[in-house]
Amino acid sequence: MSNQPTSFDKLILEAYKRTEVKGEIRSGWISAPDQKSQLKGLKVLMSAQFQDGRFIPAGSTAYLKEESLHNTLGKNKFKSDTFPCEFIVVDLNNVEYIVPPSGDAA
C-alpha cells in the first residue's frame, strides 16, 4: 500500500452540487423529477480498502442515484485539511457502479 491516505470500508467522494428539481410536463401534469431516474458520477477522492478485499483507487468515478444525493447522502458535507474541497462519505451499498480511473490517473 502506498503512503497516500486510505479510507476503510467507506468511499470519500467529491461533494454533490445540488441542482434544482426538474420535472417534465406531460399532458398538463408534472412528471417525476429527473433526479428519480438519473445517476450522478462523483470522483473518488481517496483510495478505499474494504474488508472483503476490494480496493477502489482514488480518481475512480462512483455513480449514485441522484435522488439519494439530493435527499440525504449529498447533504452531509465534510471539510478536512486532507482535501481542499468539501466531500461526502458514503457506504459502498449506495453506489450503483464504479468506473476506474483512466489515463495517467490509473
mmCIF file of the C-alpha atoms, coordinates in Angstrom:
data_MODEL
# 
_entry.id   MODEL 
# 
loop_
_atom_site.group_PDB 
_atom_site.id 
_atom_site.type_symbol 
_atom_site.label_atom_id 
_atom_site.label_alt_id 
_atom_site.label_comp_id 
_atom_site.label_asym_id 
_atom_site.label_entity_id 
_atom_site.label_seq_id 
_atom_site.pdbx_PDB_ins_code 
_atom_site.Cartn_x 
_atom_site.Cartn_y 
_atom_site.Cartn_z 
_atom_site.occupancy 
_atom_site.B_iso_or_equiv 
_atom_site.pdbx_formal_charge 
_atom_site.auth_seq_id 
_atom_site.auth_comp_id 
_atom_site.auth_asym_id 
_atom_site.auth_atom_id 
_atom_site.pdbx_PDB_model_num 
ATOM 1   C CA . MET A 1 1   ? 0.000   0.000  0.000   1.00 0.00 ? 1   MET A CA 1 
ATOM 2   C CA . SER A 1 2   ? 1.253   3.465  -0.823  1.00 0.00 ? 2   SER A CA 1 
ATOM 3   C CA . ASN A 1 3   ? 1.855   6.279  1.623   1.00 0.00 ? 3   ASN A CA 1 
ATOM 4   C CA . GLN A 1 4   ? -1.324  8.013  0.366   1.00 0.00 ? 4   GLN A CA 1 
ATOM 5   C CA . PRO A 1 5   ? -4.325  8.306  2.722   1.00 0.00 ? 5   PRO A CA 1 
ATOM 6   C CA . THR A 1 6   ? -6.712  5.352  2.502   1.00 0.00 ? 6   THR A CA 1 
ATOM 7   C CA . SER A 1 7   ? -10.313 5.025  3.620   1.00 0.00 ? 7   SER A CA 1 
ATOM 8   C CA . PHE A 1 8   ? -11.503 1.775  5.166   1.00 0.00 ? 8   PHE A CA 1 
ATOM 9   C CA . ASP A 1 9   ? -14.984 0.475  4.278   1.00 0.00 ? 9   ASP A CA 1 
ATOM 10  C CA . LYS A 1 10  ? -16.257 3.913  3.175   1.00 0.00 ? 10  LYS A CA 1 
ATOM 11  C CA . LEU A 1 11  ? -15.959 5.916  -0.024  1.00 0.00 ? 11  LEU A CA 1 
ATOM 12  C CA . ILE A 1 12  ? -14.776 9.523  0.167   1.00 0.00 ? 12  ILE A CA 1 
ATOM 13  C CA . LEU A 1 13  ? -16.321 11.360 -2.778  1.00 0.00 ? 13  LEU A CA 1 
ATOM 14  C CA . GLU A 1 14  ? -16.339 14.905 -4.048  1.00 0.00 ? 14  GLU A CA 1 
ATOM 15  C CA . ALA A 1 15  ? -19.316 16.836 -2.667  1.00 0.00 ? 15  ALA A CA 1 
ATOM 16  C CA . TYR A 1 16  ? -22.567 16.686 -4.590  1.00 0.00 ? 16  TYR A CA 1 
ATOM 17  C CA . LYS A 1 17  ? -23.557 20.004 -6.097  1.00 0.00 ? 17  LYS A CA 1 
ATOM 18  C CA . ARG A 1 18  ? -27.309 20.342 -5.703  1.00 0.00 ? 18  ARG A CA 1 
ATOM 19  C CA . THR A 1 19  ? -29.332 21.354 -8.691  1.00 0.00 ? 19  THR A CA 1 
ATOM 20  C CA . GLU A 1 20  ? -32.927 22.455 -8.827  1.00 0.00 ? 20  GLU A CA 1 
ATOM 21  C CA . VAL A 1 21  ? -35.546 19.726 -9.030  1.00 0.00 ? 21  VAL A CA 1 
ATOM 22  C CA . LYS A 1 22  ? -36.673 19.414 -12.628 1.00 0.00 ? 22  LYS A CA 1 
ATOM 23  C CA . GLY A 1 23  ? -39.849 17.787 -13.838 1.00 0.00 ? 23  GLY A CA 1 
ATOM 24  C CA . GLU A 1 24  ? -41.278 17.258 -17.269 1.00 0.00 ? 24  GLU A CA 1 
ATOM 25  C CA . ILE A 1 25  ? -44.781 18.391 -18.163 1.00 0.00 ? 25  ILE A CA 1 
ATOM 26  C CA . ARG A 1 26  ? -46.764 15.622 -19.847 1.00 0.00 ? 26  ARG A CA 1 
ATOM 27  C CA . SER A 1 27  ? -50.430 16.070 -20.724 1.00 0.00 ? 27  SER A CA 1 
ATOM 28  C CA . GLY A 1 28  ? -50.692 19.009 -18.345 1.00 0.00 ? 28  GLY A CA 1 
ATOM 29  C CA . TRP A 1 29  ? -49.152 17.128 -15.371 1.00 0.00 ? 29  TRP A CA 1 
ATOM 30  C CA . ILE A 1 30  ? -45.644 17.406 -13.997 1.00 0.00 ? 30  ILE A CA 1 
ATOM 31  C CA . SER A 1 31  ? -43.962 14.021 -14.159 1.00 0.00 ? 31  SER A CA 1 
ATOM 32  C CA . ALA A 1 32  ? -41.437 12.653 -11.653 1.00 0.00 ? 32  ALA A CA 1 
ATOM 33  C CA . PRO A 1 33  ? -38.356 14.824 -11.215 1.00 0.00 ? 33  PRO A CA 1 
ATOM 34  C CA . ASP A 1 34  ? -35.331 13.896 -13.322 1.00 0.00 ? 34  ASP A CA 1 
ATOM 35  C CA . GLN A 1 35  ? -33.390 13.098 -10.145 1.00 0.00 ? 35  GLN A CA 1 
ATOM 36  C CA . LYS A 1 36  ? -35.522 9.963  -9.661  1.00 0.00 ? 36  LYS A CA 1 
ATOM 37  C CA . SER A 1 37  ? -34.171 8.392  -12.845 1.00 0.00 ? 37  SER A CA 1 
ATOM 38  C CA . GLN A 1 38  ? -30.641 9.793  -13.088 1.00 0.00 ? 38  GLN A CA 1 
ATOM 39  C CA . LEU A 1 39  ? -27.291 8.544  -11.862 1.00 0.00 ? 39  LEU A CA 1 
ATOM 40  C CA . LYS A 1 40  ? -24.642 11.076 -10.883 1.00 0.00 ? 40  LYS A CA 1 
ATOM 41  C CA . GLY A 1 41  ? -20.925 10.342 -11.141 1.00 0.00 ? 41  GLY A CA 1 
ATOM 42  C CA . LEU A 1 42  ? -18.752 11.672 -8.321  1.00 0.00 ? 42  LEU A CA 1 
ATOM 43  C CA . LYS A 1 43  ? -14.975 11.468 -8.186  1.00 0.00 ? 43  LYS A CA 1 
ATOM 44  C CA . VAL A 1 44  ? -13.432 9.163  -5.580  1.00 0.00 ? 44  VAL A CA 1 
ATOM 45  C CA . LEU A 1 45  ? -11.023 11.446 -3.690  1.00 0.00 ? 45  LEU A CA 1 
ATOM 46  C CA . MET A 1 46  ? -9.296  8.825  -1.539  1.00 0.00 ? 46  MET A CA 1 
ATOM 47  C CA . SER A 1 47  ? -8.477  5.185  -2.253  1.00 0.00 ? 47  SER A CA 1 
ATOM 48  C CA . ALA A 1 48  ? -10.684 2.800  -0.291  1.00 0.00 ? 48  ALA A CA 1 
ATOM 49  C CA . GLN A 1 49  ? -9.902  -0.668 1.051   1.00 0.00 ? 49  GLN A CA 1 
ATOM 50  C CA . PHE A 1 50  ? -12.820 -2.914 2.040   1.00 0.00 ? 50  PHE A CA 1 
ATOM 51  C CA . GLN A 1 51  ? -12.831 -5.838 4.459   1.00 0.00 ? 51  GLN A CA 1 
ATOM 52  C CA . ASP A 1 52  ? -13.771 -8.241 1.658   1.00 0.00 ? 52  ASP A CA 1 
ATOM 53  C CA . GLY A 1 53  ? -10.548 -7.342 -0.164  1.00 0.00 ? 53  GLY A CA 1 
ATOM 54  C CA . ARG A 1 54  ? -11.996 -4.944 -2.723  1.00 0.00 ? 54  ARG A CA 1 
ATOM 55  C CA . PHE A 1 55  ? -9.885  -1.880 -3.453  1.00 0.00 ? 55  PHE A CA 1 
ATOM 56  C CA . ILE A 1 56  ? -11.241 1.287  -5.099  1.00 0.00 ? 56  ILE A CA 1 
ATOM 57  C CA . PRO A 1 57  ? -8.466  3.612  -6.325  1.00 0.00 ? 57  PRO A CA 1 
ATOM 58  C CA . ALA A 1 58  ? -8.634  7.379  -5.980  1.00 0.00 ? 58  ALA A CA 1 
ATOM 59  C CA . GLY A 1 59  ? -9.619  9.005  -9.262  1.00 0.00 ? 59  GLY A CA 1 
ATOM 60  C CA . SER A 1 60  ? -12.359 6.451  -9.968  1.00 0.00 ? 60  SER A CA 1 
ATOM 61  C CA . THR A 1 61  ? -15.893 7.682  -10.576 1.00 0.00 ? 61  THR A CA 1 
ATOM 62  C CA . ALA A 1 62  ? -18.664 6.321  -8.362  1.00 0.00 ? 62  ALA A CA 1 
ATOM 63  C CA . TYR A 1 63  ? -22.201 6.525  -9.741  1.00 0.00 ? 63  TYR A CA 1 
ATOM 64  C CA . LEU A 1 64  ? -25.024 7.034  -7.251  1.00 0.00 ? 64  LEU A CA 1 
ATOM 65  C CA . LYS A 1 65  ? -28.742 7.645  -7.625  1.00 0.00 ? 65  LYS A CA 1 
ATOM 66  C CA . GLU A 1 66  ? -29.147 11.393 -7.862  1.00 0.00 ? 66  GLU A CA 1 
ATOM 67  C CA . GLU A 1 67  ? -32.353 11.161 -5.853  1.00 0.00 ? 67  GLU A CA 1 
ATOM 68  C CA . SER A 1 68  ? -30.435 9.824  -2.826  1.00 0.00 ? 68  SER A CA 1 
ATOM 69  C CA . LEU A 1 69  ? -27.772 12.522 -3.236  1.00 0.00 ? 69  LEU A CA 1 
ATOM 70  C CA . HIS A 1 70  ? -30.432 15.191 -3.482  1.00 0.00 ? 70  HIS A CA 1 
ATOM 71  C CA . ASN A 1 71  ? -32.393 13.923 -0.473  1.00 0.00 ? 71  ASN A CA 1 
ATOM 72  C CA . THR A 1 72  ? -29.892 12.527 2.037   1.00 0.00 ? 72  THR A CA 1 
ATOM 73  C CA . LEU A 1 73  ? -26.371 11.488 1.034   1.00 0.00 ? 73  LEU A CA 1 
ATOM 74  C CA . GLY A 1 74  ? -25.372 14.776 -0.575  1.00 0.00 ? 74  GLY A CA 1 
ATOM 75  C CA . LYS A 1 75  ? -26.454 16.917 2.365   1.00 0.00 ? 75  LYS A CA 1 
ATOM 76  C CA . ASN A 1 76  ? -23.781 15.749 4.828   1.00 0.00 ? 76  ASN A CA 1 
ATOM 77  C CA . LYS A 1 77  ? -20.716 17.568 3.519   1.00 0.00 ? 77  LYS A CA 1 
ATOM 78  C CA . PHE A 1 78  ? -17.436 17.466 5.386   1.00 0.00 ? 78  PHE A CA 1 
ATOM 79  C CA . LYS A 1 79  ? -14.242 19.511 5.417   1.00 0.00 ? 79  LYS A CA 1 
ATOM 80  C CA . SER A 1 80  ? -10.769 18.303 6.303   1.00 0.00 ? 80  SER A CA 1 
ATOM 81  C CA . ASP A 1 81  ? -7.202  19.501 5.992   1.00 0.00 ? 81  ASP A CA 1 
ATOM 82  C CA . THR A 1 82  ? -6.642  16.442 3.755   1.00 0.00 ? 82  THR A CA 1 
ATOM 83  C CA . PHE A 1 83  ? -8.673  17.941 0.883   1.00 0.00 ? 83  PHE A CA 1 
ATOM 84  C CA . PRO A 1 84  ? -9.019  21.497 -0.429  1.00 0.00 ? 84  PRO A CA 1 
ATOM 85  C CA . CYS A 1 85  ? -12.721 20.862 -1.171  1.00 0.00 ? 85  CYS A CA 1 
ATOM 86  C CA . GLU A 1 86  ? -15.830 19.637 0.613   1.00 0.00 ? 86  GLU A CA 1 
ATOM 87  C CA . PHE A 1 87  ? -16.566 15.907 0.384   1.00 0.00 ? 87  PHE A CA 1 
ATOM 88  C CA . ILE A 1 88  ? -19.154 13.313 1.306   1.00 0.00 ? 88  ILE A CA 1 
ATOM 89  C CA . VAL A 1 89  ? -18.706 9.884  2.888   1.00 0.00 ? 89  VAL A CA 1 
ATOM 90  C CA . VAL A 1 90  ? -20.847 7.022  1.564   1.00 0.00 ? 90  VAL A CA 1 
ATOM 91  C CA . ASP A 1 91  ? -21.197 3.291  2.057   1.00 0.00 ? 91  ASP A CA 1 
ATOM 92  C CA . LEU A 1 92  ? -20.457 1.091  -0.933  1.00 0.00 ? 92  LEU A CA 1 
ATOM 93  C CA . ASN A 1 93  ? -24.048 -0.200 -0.885  1.00 0.00 ? 93  ASN A CA 1 
ATOM 94  C CA . ASN A 1 94  ? -25.185 3.298  -2.000  1.00 0.00 ? 94  ASN A CA 1 
ATOM 95  C CA . VAL A 1 95  ? -23.114 3.013  -5.186  1.00 0.00 ? 95  VAL A CA 1 
ATOM 96  C CA . GLU A 1 96  ? -24.641 1.603  -8.363  1.00 0.00 ? 96  GLU A CA 1 
ATOM 97  C CA . TYR A 1 97  ? -21.317 1.104  -10.160 1.00 0.00 ? 97  TYR A CA 1 
ATOM 98  C CA . ILE A 1 98  ? -17.747 2.404  -10.317 1.00 0.00 ? 98  ILE A CA 1 
ATOM 99  C CA . VAL A 1 99  ? -15.640 3.360  -13.315 1.00 0.00 ? 99  VAL A CA 1 
ATOM 100 C CA . PRO A 1 100 ? -11.897 3.041  -12.643 1.00 0.00 ? 100 PRO A CA 1 
ATOM 101 C CA . PRO A 1 101 ? -9.606  5.958  -13.423 1.00 0.00 ? 101 PRO A CA 1 
ATOM 102 C CA . SER A 1 102 ? -8.169  6.147  -16.903 1.00 0.00 ? 102 SER A CA 1 
ATOM 103 C CA . GLY A 1 103 ? -5.005  7.520  -18.402 1.00 0.00 ? 103 GLY A CA 1 
ATOM 104 C CA . ASP A 1 104 ? -2.393  8.945  -16.030 1.00 0.00 ? 104 ASP A CA 1 
ATOM 105 C CA . ALA A 1 105 ? -4.729  8.559  -13.020 1.00 0.00 ? 105 ALA A CA 1 
ATOM 106 C CA . ALA A 1 106 ? -4.905  4.765  -13.450 1.00 0.00 ? 106 ALA A CA 1 
# 
